[in-house]
């Protein structure tokens, strides 16, 4: 009996792990009251600027989000 995983089994395990991580991330964002689409926009903006704010990123995101709502 072989204990080696074939490529399909390995792929299935990786996909399952990614899906579990995504579910945990979505649940955590919901706990924090963060809209994942809005977070994606903020991250893309920060990447385009090539800089991250100093200090608490969640606080920086929330400040940005509130400024966009005005």
Order of alpha helices (4+ residues) and beta strands (2+ residues): alpha-alpha-alpha
